[in-house]
Amino acid sequence: MTMVQVQPRSMAATPVLRSVADASDLTGPRVFDDMTVEVALSVMASAHTGHLLVCDNDSVRTGLLTLAQLTAVRDRTGYTDRVQLRDILAGDTPRPAALTR
């Protein structure tokens, strides 16, 4: 069973115009940036995909995260199950132990 979160689009949001060429790279599951890494990995496994399109609360695409990126974050020293996708996109995730010394 796939769960889909529906959020109303803000009337103040500016629509993003994309060409047909741009649309081809926007395929795949879309998730919100407040999703945790653990849930995102579960969504990827259920969807049989290697990436997720990450959107903000206005459903505007803010990035793309791959299975390799999420796995690397999860495997880092200092990782907690509260890390959200927006933290990864902003670069606010724990550093590998070798870099913190």
N, C-alpha and C positions, 0 to 999 in steps of 0.2 A: 504494500500500500504506500503510495507516494502522497506526502502532505504538501500542500501548496498554500503559501501565505499570500493573501490578497490585501493590498493596501491601496486606499484611494490616492489618486495622483493629486498633488497640490495644484490648485488653480494658478498659483504664482510661478510654477515651474515653467521654464523656457523649453519648448520642444527642441530636441536635437535632431537635425536633419541629416540623414545619411544617404549615401549613394547605394546602388545595388551592389557594387563591389564591397562596400563597407559591411553590408548586411551578411555577406557570406562568412565573415569571420566572427559573427555574433551568434553562432549556433551553439547549442548546449544548454545545460541546466542553468537557470538564473537563480541566484540566492541573494539574500540581504546581507549587508556587511556586519550586522550584529550577530550573525551565526557563529557558533564556536567551531574550532578546528575539528573536534570529535564528531559533531553533527555533520559538518561539511564532508568529512571522510566517509561517513555513512551514506550521505546523499550520492557521492561519487560512486561508491560501490553498488548502490541500488540502480543507478542510471547507467552503469557500465561505461563510464567515461573517465578521461584522464584530466579533465579541467572543469572549472566552474566559472561562470560569468558573475561577477560580484556587482551588486547594485546598492545605491543608497536608499533612504526611505522614500525618495521620490521616484524610484525605479529607474534612475539614471545610472548607466554603467560606470563603475568607478575602477574596475580592473578585472584581471583574469588571473586565477590561481590554478596551478597544476598540482597533480597528485604528488609529484616530487617535492614541490615547495611545501605543501602541507605536512608531508611525512618528515621532512627535514626540521620543520619547526617543532613538531610533536616529539621528535627524538632528541631535542636539545636539553641540556642541563638547565634546570630552572623553569621548564615548561609547566604550566598548570592548565587544568581543563577549563579555565575561564578566558583563555586567549581567544579573541574574536578575529574574524577575517579582516576587519578594518585595522586592527593592530598590526597585522602582517603587511598590509598595503602601506601603512604609515611608517613601517620600519620599527615599530615598538614591541619587538619580541625578544625573548632572552637570547643572549649571544652564546655560541658554543663555548664550553669551558676553556678550551685552548686560547680563546681570544680575551677572556676575562682576567687572565693572570697577569 
